[in-house]
Amino acid sequence: MSLAFDEFGRPFIILREQERKSRVKGIEAVKASIMAAKTVARTLRSSLGPKGMDKMLQSPDGDVTITNDGATILEMMEVENQIGKLMVELSKSQDHEIGDGTTGVVVLAGALLEHAEALLDMGMHPLRIAEGYEMACKVATENLDNIKTRFDFSKENIEPLVKTCMTTLSSKVVGRLKRPMAEICVKAVLAVADLERRDVNLDLIKVEGKVGGKMEDTRLVEGIVIDKEFSHPQMPKELKDVKVAILTCPFEPPKPKTKHKVDIDTVEKFEALRDAEKSYFTDMVQRCKDSGAELVICQWGFDDEANHLLMHKNLPAVRWVGGVEIELLAMATGARIVPRFQELSADKLGHAGSVKEVGFGTTKDKMLVIEGCPHLKAVTIFVRGGNRMVLDEIKRSLHDAICVARNLVRDNAIVYGGGAAEISCALAVEEAADKVTGVEHYAMRTFADALQAVPLALAENSGLPPIESLTAVKKRQLEEKNPYLGIDCNDTGTNDMREQNVFETVMGKKQQLFLATQVCKMILKIDDVIKPSDYE
């Protein structure tokens, strides 16, 4: 692409292979981008809220996923349009930063763009619309600070955290067990949280699952669960107060780095080779015993001879433990990761209070549960489900709840859900728009209308008359000055979200507003789309 000038000095662009490319310019380009974003947002709109519908997605290799998690749906959809991919990234950003609200942020961005299209038809410049949206976003964010509520919690008083996590889980597959599941998530977060620094390291919370059993069998393990078993069936199944050696070197003779060939033409040479190998294995096992280790955890595998020697030396071992689990075990037990047997010594061993091999019913599945780790509070949520699809959806649901609890440890401010916060922000933006004299007034009004798309979708997905429900709640909020009134999605008979215990984090809501506004500004500023033509 290069820039040229005509005889009047006006610039124009010359495209390389121009006849093979299609090009959309100006308002048409903006409208084409808006159409793509609206299509993605409409796909997710029906999944919003506690009674939102699920989506079934099939991968190219035939795997089926059923979920209503916005980030998962968009990640698995094969979106070809570039603006559609931008909406996928929008949902991912919300998921990485907050962990919850991935559906709502896409629905809000789609509504903002849909309402912006009407302003474009009126002849309003896209940049003025973007400026008005930015002003409205600032008003809405300030309003969230005005209506937020703070609560005190501690490791003894976890009820406020549990209620907020229950709101997150109410729209998930674990909705009927949202109370026990929320308690598990909150206890897991508080077990690894540094309340003085108001920080949580989510890497210390491991979510492990096993098909079989009921959802009610899901439990919190104060330690680490590894999907492995002891290397020999005759090794003891339970160990108490053990010294742990963590190795990243295999139990096998060293291999030459260059190409080699061994010629064995006599029995004596074969016997000598076997004795040499046996001495290697014996030396390795003896070094582990001499260090005082009572359990060996190895990153690599070892053959039957080494396994036989370990069993006869009364040294339980676990093989093929992954690198991430190795690091977590090293942090938890206080052990040093040893790369060579020559470096193994007593000061590099860790300690675990209990190591137990757990079996599951009549199946042959076994797992190791390591508890009583002194140096680090690492915890595992052990999930059970009837099949793989249910198990994966439970894991996704618990991840959202864990992230919400983490956000509340960082900032314990909440607003009320059910669309109450969005309606309150819409009223605040409408009031602020009346004080603006420029054309941004229309953009701010449009922003307020778009905010109401969230409670409108909640009412629609709950089987309520959407416009009547929204109008009634908006009127009551305006008359009573009560920002806690929202859509009664659960048909409890009250619109007061305090009585329904429907909470959302202020961090999540602010992030939704900010991300949706920024993406809209980005899309409104695209006025030239150049792509290869469908025909050559």
TORRO-569104 format. One line per 3 residues: their letters; for each residue x, y, z of C-alpha. Coordinates in nm, 2 decimals, always signed. Layout:
residues N
a> X Y Z ~ ...
END
This chain:
residues 536
msl> +0.00 +0.00 +0.00 ~ +0.14 +0.34 -0.09 ~ +0.02 +0.71 -0.08
afd> +0.00 +0.92 -0.40 ~ -0.14 +1.26 -0.49 ~ -0.36 +1.37 -0.78
efg> -0.32 +1.69 -0.98 ~ -0.51 +1.89 -0.72 ~ -0.28 +1.77 -0.44
rpf> -0.54 +1.54 -0.28 ~ -0.39 +1.22 -0.14 ~ -0.52 +0.88 -0.24
iil> -0.40 +0.52 -0.16 ~ -0.27 +0.28 -0.42 ~ -0.32 -0.09 -0.31
req> -0.09 -0.36 -0.43 ~ -0.29 -0.62 -0.63 ~ -0.59 -0.39 -0.59
erk> -0.81 -0.59 -0.83 ~ -0.78 -0.89 -0.59 ~ -0.89 -0.71 -0.28
srv> -1.23 -0.59 -0.16 ~ -1.25 -0.27 +0.04 ~ -1.51 -0.11 +0.26
kgi> -1.47 +0.26 +0.36 ~ -1.63 +0.51 +0.59 ~ -1.96 +0.46 +0.76
eav> -2.01 +0.14 +0.57 ~ -1.70 -0.01 +0.73 ~ -1.82 +0.10 +1.07
kas> -2.16 -0.06 +1.01 ~ -2.01 -0.38 +0.88 ~ -1.80 -0.40 +1.20
ima> -2.10 -0.33 +1.42 ~ -2.30 -0.60 +1.25 ~ -2.03 -0.87 +1.32
akt> -2.01 -0.77 +1.69 ~ -2.39 -0.77 +1.72 ~ -2.41 -1.12 +1.58
var> -2.16 -1.25 +1.84 ~ -2.34 -1.07 +2.12 ~ -2.68 -1.21 +2.02
tlr> -2.54 -1.56 +2.04 ~ -2.45 -1.51 +2.41 ~ -2.75 -1.30 +2.51
ssl> -2.97 -1.60 +2.58 ~ -2.71 -1.75 +2.82 ~ -2.72 -1.45 +3.06
gpk> -2.86 -1.49 +3.41 ~ -2.96 -1.76 +3.65 ~ -3.20 -1.91 +3.40
gmd> -2.99 -1.86 +3.09 ~ -2.98 -2.13 +2.83 ~ -2.68 -2.36 +2.77
kml> -2.49 -2.39 +2.44 ~ -2.37 -2.72 +2.30 ~ -2.05 -2.70 +2.10
qsp> -1.88 -2.97 +1.90 ~ -1.51 -2.96 +1.84 ~ -1.36 -3.07 +1.50
dgd> -1.26 -3.40 +1.65 ~ -1.61 -3.47 +1.78 ~ -1.58 -3.38 +2.15
vti> -1.90 -3.22 +2.28 ~ -1.91 -2.94 +2.54 ~ -2.22 -2.81 +2.71
tnd> -2.18 -2.48 +2.90 ~ -2.33 -2.13 +2.96 ~ -1.99 -1.98 +3.04
gat> -1.94 -1.69 +2.79 ~ -1.56 -1.72 +2.77 ~ -1.58 -2.10 +2.70
ile> -1.85 -2.06 +2.44 ~ -1.66 -1.79 +2.25 ~ -1.32 -1.97 +2.28
mme> -1.47 -2.29 +2.12 ~ -1.66 -2.11 +1.85 ~ -1.47 -2.09 +1.52
ven> -1.51 -1.71 +1.47 ~ -1.36 -1.61 +1.13 ~ -1.46 -1.24 +1.13
qig> -1.19 -1.01 +1.27 ~ -1.44 -0.80 +1.47 ~ -1.59 -1.13 +1.60
klm> -1.24 -1.23 +1.72 ~ -1.22 -0.89 +1.90 ~ -1.53 -0.98 +2.10
vel> -1.37 -1.32 +2.18 ~ -1.07 -1.14 +2.32 ~ -1.30 -0.91 +2.51
sks> -1.45 -1.20 +2.69 ~ -1.10 -1.35 +2.75 ~ -0.98 -1.03 +2.91
qdh> -1.28 -1.03 +3.15 ~ -1.21 -1.39 +3.23 ~ -0.84 -1.33 +3.30
eig> -0.89 -1.02 +3.51 ~ -1.20 -1.10 +3.70 ~ -1.30 -1.46 +3.63
dgt> -1.68 -1.38 +3.62 ~ -1.91 -1.17 +3.40 ~ -1.78 -1.30 +3.07
tgv> -2.12 -1.32 +2.92 ~ -2.24 -0.99 +3.05 ~ -1.95 -0.79 +2.91
vvl> -2.01 -0.92 +2.55 ~ -2.39 -0.85 +2.58 ~ -2.31 -0.50 +2.70
aga> -2.06 -0.43 +2.43 ~ -2.31 -0.56 +2.17 ~ -2.59 -0.33 +2.30
lle> -2.36 -0.03 +2.30 ~ -2.27 -0.09 +1.93 ~ -2.63 -0.16 +1.84
hae> -2.75 +0.17 +1.98 ~ -2.45 +0.35 +1.83 ~ -2.58 +0.24 +1.48
all> -2.89 +0.45 +1.53 ~ -2.67 +0.76 +1.60 ~ -2.46 +0.69 +1.29
dmg> -2.78 +0.68 +1.08 ~ -2.87 +1.03 +1.23 ~ -2.54 +1.16 +1.08
mhp> -2.34 +1.17 +1.41 ~ -1.96 +1.13 +1.37 ~ -1.82 +0.81 +1.52
lri> -1.56 +1.00 +1.71 ~ -1.82 +1.21 +1.89 ~ -2.01 +0.89 +1.98
aeg> -1.69 +0.74 +2.12 ~ -1.63 +1.06 +2.33 ~ -1.99 +1.05 +2.46
yem> -1.95 +0.69 +2.56 ~ -1.62 +0.77 +2.74 ~ -1.80 +1.05 +2.94
ack> -2.09 +0.82 +3.02 ~ -1.86 +0.54 +3.13 ~ -1.69 +0.77 +3.38
vat> -2.03 +0.88 +3.52 ~ -2.14 +0.51 +3.55 ~ -1.81 +0.41 +3.73
enl> -1.85 +0.70 +3.98 ~ -2.21 +0.59 +4.04 ~ -2.09 +0.24 +4.13
dni> -1.87 +0.39 +4.40 ~ -2.17 +0.58 +4.54 ~ -2.40 +0.27 +4.56
ktr> -2.14 +0.01 +4.67 ~ -2.15 -0.16 +5.00 ~ -1.86 -0.29 +5.20
fdf> -1.87 -0.59 +5.44 ~ -1.62 -0.72 +5.70 ~ -1.51 -1.08 +5.68
ske> -1.25 -1.30 +5.84 ~ -1.15 -1.67 +5.84 ~ -1.41 -1.72 +6.11
nie> -1.69 -1.51 +5.95 ~ -1.71 -1.62 +5.58 ~ -2.08 -1.57 +5.53
plv> -2.06 -1.25 +5.32 ~ -1.81 -1.42 +5.08 ~ -2.03 -1.73 +5.06
ktc> -2.34 -1.53 +4.96 ~ -2.15 -1.36 +4.68 ~ -2.01 -1.68 +4.55
mtt> -2.36 -1.83 +4.56 ~ -2.48 -1.56 +4.32 ~ -2.21 -1.66 +4.08
lss> -2.30 -2.03 +4.10 ~ -2.67 -1.98 +4.07 ~ -2.66 -1.98 +3.69
kvv> -2.43 -2.29 +3.67 ~ -2.48 -2.66 +3.66 ~ -2.41 -2.68 +4.03
grl> -2.70 -2.44 +4.11 ~ -2.88 -2.69 +4.33 ~ -2.56 -2.73 +4.54
krp> -2.45 -2.37 +4.54 ~ -2.43 -2.33 +4.91 ~ -2.18 -2.62 +4.98
mae> -1.99 -2.55 +4.66 ~ -1.96 -2.18 +4.76 ~ -1.83 -2.27 +5.10
icv> -1.57 -2.50 +4.95 ~ -1.45 -2.22 +4.72 ~ -1.43 -1.96 +4.99
kav> -1.25 -2.19 +5.23 ~ -1.00 -2.28 +4.96 ~ -0.93 -1.91 +4.88
lav> -0.89 -1.81 +5.25 ~ -0.66 -2.11 +5.31 ~ -0.40 -1.97 +5.07
adl> -0.48 -1.59 +5.10 ~ -0.25 -1.34 +5.25 ~ -0.51 -1.12 +5.42
err> -0.25 -0.86 +5.53 ~ -0.14 -0.80 +5.17 ~ -0.49 -0.86 +5.04
dvn> -0.36 -1.10 +4.78 ~ -0.44 -1.46 +4.67 ~ -0.21 -1.69 +4.47
ldl> -0.45 -1.89 +4.27 ~ -0.17 -2.13 +4.16 ~ -0.19 -2.28 +4.51
ikv> -0.55 -2.39 +4.45 ~ -0.57 -2.70 +4.23 ~ -0.90 -2.82 +4.09
egk> -0.87 -3.20 +4.03 ~ -1.16 -3.42 +3.91 ~ -1.25 -3.78 +3.87
vgg> -1.54 -3.92 +3.67 ~ -1.78 -4.13 +3.88 ~ -1.97 -4.05 +4.20
kme> -2.21 -3.76 +4.27 ~ -2.16 -3.39 +4.27 ~ -2.22 -3.40 +4.64
dtr> -1.90 -3.60 +4.68 ~ -1.69 -3.29 +4.59 ~ -1.47 -3.20 +4.88
lve> -1.19 -2.97 +4.98 ~ -0.85 -3.14 +5.05 ~ -0.61 -2.95 +5.28
giv> -0.32 -3.06 +5.07 ~ -0.23 -3.18 +4.72 ~ -0.41 -3.45 +4.52
idk> -0.21 -3.62 +4.24 ~ -0.36 -3.84 +3.98 ~ -0.10 -4.11 +4.04
efs> -0.05 -4.42 +4.25 ~ +0.25 -4.59 +4.42 ~ +0.47 -4.76 +4.16
hpq> +0.45 -5.11 +4.31 ~ +0.12 -5.27 +4.42 ~ +0.29 -5.42 +4.73
mpk> +0.41 -5.08 +4.86 ~ +0.22 -4.95 +5.17 ~ -0.10 -4.75 +5.08
elk> -0.07 -4.50 +5.37 ~ +0.23 -4.32 +5.52 ~ +0.25 -4.09 +5.82
dvk> +0.51 -3.82 +5.89 ~ +0.73 -3.90 +5.59 ~ +1.05 -3.74 +5.46
vai> +1.00 -3.67 +5.09 ~ +1.27 -3.67 +4.82 ~ +1.18 -3.51 +4.49
ltc> +1.39 -3.62 +4.19 ~ +1.40 -3.50 +3.83 ~ +1.66 -3.77 +3.74
pfe> +1.54 -4.11 +3.62 ~ +1.62 -4.45 +3.79 ~ +1.82 -4.58 +3.50
ppk> +2.18 -4.62 +3.39 ~ +2.33 -4.32 +3.21 ~ +2.31 -4.31 +2.83
pkt> +2.60 -4.20 +2.61 ~ +2.53 -3.88 +2.42 ~ +2.68 -4.01 +2.10
khk> +2.58 -4.30 +1.88 ~ +2.71 -4.62 +2.03 ~ +2.70 -4.99 +1.97
vdi> +2.74 -5.27 +2.23 ~ +2.86 -5.61 +2.10 ~ +2.79 -5.90 +2.33
dtv> +2.92 -6.23 +2.20 ~ +2.98 -6.43 +2.52 ~ +2.78 -6.51 +2.83
ekf> +3.05 -6.35 +3.05 ~ +3.00 -6.01 +2.87 ~ +2.62 -6.03 +2.92
eal> +2.67 -6.11 +3.29 ~ +2.91 -5.82 +3.32 ~ +2.66 -5.58 +3.16
rda> +2.37 -5.71 +3.38 ~ +2.59 -5.67 +3.69 ~ +2.69 -5.32 +3.59
eks> +2.32 -5.22 +3.54 ~ +2.23 -5.38 +3.87 ~ +2.51 -5.19 +4.05
yft> +2.38 -4.86 +3.91 ~ +2.02 -4.93 +4.03 ~ +2.15 -5.05 +4.37
dmv> +2.36 -4.74 +4.41 ~ +2.07 -4.51 +4.32 ~ +1.83 -4.67 +4.56
qrc> +2.10 -4.68 +4.84 ~ +2.17 -4.31 +4.80 ~ +1.80 -4.24 +4.85
kds> +1.79 -4.46 +5.16 ~ +2.12 -4.31 +5.30 ~ +1.97 -3.96 +5.27
gae> +1.69 -4.06 +5.51 ~ +1.41 -4.04 +5.25 ~ +1.09 -4.24 +5.32
lvi> +0.91 -4.15 +5.00 ~ +1.06 -4.08 +4.65 ~ +0.86 -3.87 +4.40
cqw> +1.02 -3.89 +4.05 ~ +0.94 -3.68 +3.75 ~ +1.04 -3.97 +3.52
gfd> +0.96 -4.34 +3.50 ~ +1.17 -4.64 +3.60 ~ +1.17 -5.00 +3.49
dea> +1.07 -5.31 +3.68 ~ +1.42 -5.37 +3.82 ~ +1.44 -5.04 +3.99
nhl> +1.08 -5.07 +4.11 ~ +1.16 -5.42 +4.25 ~ +1.47 -5.28 +4.44
lmh> +1.27 -4.99 +4.58 ~ +1.00 -5.22 +4.71 ~ +1.25 -5.46 +4.87
knl> +1.43 -5.16 +5.04 ~ +1.10 -5.05 +5.18 ~ +1.12 -4.72 +4.99
pav> +0.77 -4.62 +4.85 ~ +0.79 -4.43 +4.52 ~ +0.57 -4.24 +4.28
rwv> +0.67 -4.20 +3.91 ~ +0.57 -3.98 +3.62 ~ +0.47 -3.68 +3.83
ggv> +0.43 -3.37 +3.61 ~ +0.65 -3.07 +3.63 ~ +0.38 -2.83 +3.77
eie> +0.29 -3.08 +4.04 ~ +0.66 -3.13 +4.12 ~ +0.70 -2.76 +4.18
lla> +0.38 -2.74 +4.39 ~ +0.50 -3.04 +4.60 ~ +0.84 -2.88 +4.65
mat> +0.69 -2.56 +4.78 ~ +0.44 -2.74 +5.00 ~ +0.68 -2.99 +5.16
gar> +0.98 -2.77 +5.17 ~ +1.19 -3.02 +4.96 ~ +1.45 -2.92 +4.71
ivp> +1.42 -3.05 +4.36 ~ +1.72 -3.27 +4.31 ~ +1.85 -3.32 +3.95
rfq> +2.12 -3.58 +4.02 ~ +2.15 -3.86 +4.27 ~ +2.49 -3.74 +4.38
els> +2.34 -3.42 +4.52 ~ +2.07 -3.59 +4.73 ~ +2.12 -3.53 +5.10
adk> +1.92 -3.50 +5.42 ~ +1.89 -3.12 +5.41 ~ +1.71 -3.14 +5.07
lgh> +1.43 -3.36 +5.19 ~ +1.08 -3.22 +5.26 ~ +0.81 -3.33 +5.51
ags> +0.45 -3.44 +5.47 ~ +0.21 -3.53 +5.75 ~ +0.02 -3.79 +5.55
vke> +0.05 -3.96 +5.21 ~ -0.25 -4.18 +5.13 ~ -0.35 -4.38 +4.82
vgf> -0.73 -4.35 +4.76 ~ -0.93 -4.58 +4.55 ~ -1.28 -4.52 +4.40
gtt> -1.54 -4.79 +4.44 ~ -1.51 -5.09 +4.21 ~ -1.30 -4.90 +3.95
kdk> -0.92 -4.93 +3.93 ~ -0.87 -4.55 +3.95 ~ -0.64 -4.44 +4.23
mlv> -0.51 -4.11 +4.34 ~ -0.26 -3.99 +4.60 ~ -0.36 -3.74 +4.87
ieg> -0.07 -3.55 +5.03 ~ -0.18 -3.36 +5.34 ~ -0.01 -3.20 +5.64
cph> +0.24 -2.99 +5.44 ~ +0.41 -2.75 +5.68 ~ +0.56 -2.49 +5.45
lka> +0.28 -2.38 +5.23 ~ -0.10 -2.39 +5.25 ~ -0.17 -2.55 +4.91
vti> -0.52 -2.69 +4.87 ~ -0.71 -2.90 +4.62 ~ -1.08 -2.91 +4.53
fvr> -1.15 -3.27 +4.44 ~ -1.45 -3.27 +4.21 ~ -1.67 -3.57 +4.13
ggn> -1.92 -3.59 +3.84 ~ -2.12 -3.85 +3.65 ~ -1.94 -3.80 +3.32
rmv> -1.67 -3.59 +3.16 ~ -1.90 -3.31 +3.03 ~ -2.05 -3.26 +3.38
lde> -1.71 -3.27 +3.54 ~ -1.56 -3.01 +3.31 ~ -1.86 -2.78 +3.36
ikr> -1.83 -2.81 +3.74 ~ -1.46 -2.72 +3.72 ~ -1.55 -2.41 +3.51
slh> -1.82 -2.31 +3.76 ~ -1.59 -2.34 +4.06 ~ -1.32 -2.14 +3.88
dai> -1.56 -1.85 +3.85 ~ -1.65 -1.87 +4.22 ~ -1.29 -1.89 +4.32
cva> -1.21 -1.58 +4.12 ~ -1.50 -1.39 +4.28 ~ -1.38 -1.48 +4.63
rnl> -1.03 -1.38 +4.53 ~ -1.16 -1.04 +4.41 ~ -1.35 -0.98 +4.74
vrd> -1.02 -1.05 +4.93 ~ -0.86 -0.78 +4.72 ~ -1.15 -0.53 +4.75
nai> -1.45 -0.62 +4.97 ~ -1.69 -0.38 +4.79 ~ -2.01 -0.52 +4.63
vyg> -2.31 -0.39 +4.44 ~ -2.64 -0.57 +4.40 ~ -2.71 -0.79 +4.10
gga> -3.02 -0.87 +3.90 ~ -2.96 -0.57 +3.68 ~ -3.00 -0.33 +3.98
aei> -2.65 -0.18 +3.93 ~ -2.70 -0.13 +3.56 ~ -3.04 +0.04 +3.61
sca> -2.89 +0.27 +3.88 ~ -2.60 +0.36 +3.65 ~ -2.84 +0.42 +3.35
lav> -3.04 +0.67 +3.57 ~ -2.72 +0.84 +3.68 ~ -2.60 +0.87 +3.31
eea> -2.94 +1.00 +3.20 ~ -2.92 +1.27 +3.47 ~ -2.56 +1.36 +3.38
adk> -2.65 +1.38 +3.01 ~ -2.91 +1.65 +3.07 ~ -2.62 +1.88 +3.18
vtg> -2.41 +1.82 +2.86 ~ -2.48 +2.07 +2.58 ~ -2.29 +1.92 +2.29
veh> -2.38 +1.63 +2.06 ~ -2.23 +1.40 +2.32 ~ -2.56 +1.44 +2.50
yam> -2.71 +1.19 +2.25 ~ -2.43 +0.94 +2.29 ~ -2.46 +0.95 +2.67
rtf> -2.84 +0.89 +2.64 ~ -2.77 +0.60 +2.41 ~ -2.51 +0.46 +2.66
ada> -2.79 +0.47 +2.93 ~ -3.03 +0.28 +2.70 ~ -2.76 +0.02 +2.62
lqa> -2.70 -0.04 +3.00 ~ -3.06 -0.14 +3.03 ~ -3.00 -0.42 +2.78
vpl> -2.86 -0.63 +3.06 ~ -3.17 -0.63 +3.29 ~ -3.39 -0.66 +2.98
ala> -3.20 -0.98 +2.88 ~ -3.23 -1.11 +3.24 ~ -3.61 -1.06 +3.24
ens> -3.64 -1.22 +2.89 ~ -3.43 -1.53 +2.98 ~ -3.63 -1.57 +3.30
glp> -3.96 -1.59 +3.11 ~ -4.09 -1.25 +3.24 ~ -4.23 -0.97 +3.02
pie> -3.91 -0.79 +2.96 ~ -4.02 -0.43 +2.89 ~ -4.29 -0.43 +3.17
slt> -4.04 -0.57 +3.42 ~ -3.77 -0.32 +3.33 ~ -4.01 -0.02 +3.33
avk> -4.16 -0.12 +3.67 ~ -3.81 -0.16 +3.84 ~ -3.68 +0.16 +3.68
krq> -3.98 +0.36 +3.80 ~ -3.94 +0.23 +4.15 ~ -3.57 +0.30 +4.16
lee> -3.64 +0.66 +4.04 ~ -3.92 +0.72 +4.30 ~ -3.76 +0.54 +4.60
knp> -3.40 +0.63 +4.53 ~ -3.33 +0.27 +4.60 ~ -3.03 +0.12 +4.39
ylg> -3.09 -0.23 +4.53 ~ -3.40 -0.30 +4.32 ~ -3.35 -0.54 +4.02
idc> -3.52 -0.81 +3.81 ~ -3.68 -1.09 +4.01 ~ -3.53 -1.37 +3.81
ndt> -3.60 -1.64 +4.07 ~ -3.97 -1.55 +4.12 ~ -3.92 -1.50 +4.49
gtn> -4.18 -1.22 +4.51 ~ -3.95 -0.93 +4.58 ~ -3.73 -0.70 +4.36
dmr> -3.50 -0.61 +4.65 ~ -3.17 -0.78 +4.58 ~ -3.06 -0.74 +4.94
eqn> -3.34 -0.98 +5.05 ~ -3.25 -1.22 +4.77 ~ -2.88 -1.21 +4.86
vfe> -2.78 -1.14 +4.50 ~ -2.44 -0.97 +4.50 ~ -2.17 -0.88 +4.25
tvm> -1.82 -0.74 +4.30 ~ -1.76 -0.38 +4.22 ~ -1.43 -0.48 +4.06
gkk> -1.61 -0.70 +3.81 ~ -1.87 -0.45 +3.73 ~ -1.62 -0.17 +3.67
qql> -1.41 -0.39 +3.45 ~ -1.72 -0.48 +3.24 ~ -1.80 -0.11 +3.18
fla> -1.44 -0.02 +3.10 ~ -1.37 -0.31 +2.87 ~ -1.71 -0.28 +2.68
tqv> -1.65 +0.10 +2.63 ~ -1.30 +0.06 +2.51 ~ -1.39 -0.21 +2.26
ckm> -1.68 +0.00 +2.13 ~ -1.44 +0.30 +2.08 ~ -1.20 +0.08 +1.90
ilk> -1.47 -0.06 +1.66 ~ -1.62 +0.29 +1.60 ~ -1.28 +0.42 +1.49
idd> -1.24 +0.15 +1.21 ~ -1.33 +0.33 +0.89 ~ -1.13 +0.13 +0.63
vik> -1.14 -0.25 +0.60 ~ -0.92 -0.41 +0.33 ~ -0.93 -0.78 +0.29
psd> -0.87 -1.04 +0.01 ~ -1.18 -1.06 -0.22 ~ -1.40 -1.37 -0.22
ye> -1.35 -1.40 -0.59 ~ -1.03 -1.37 -0.79
END
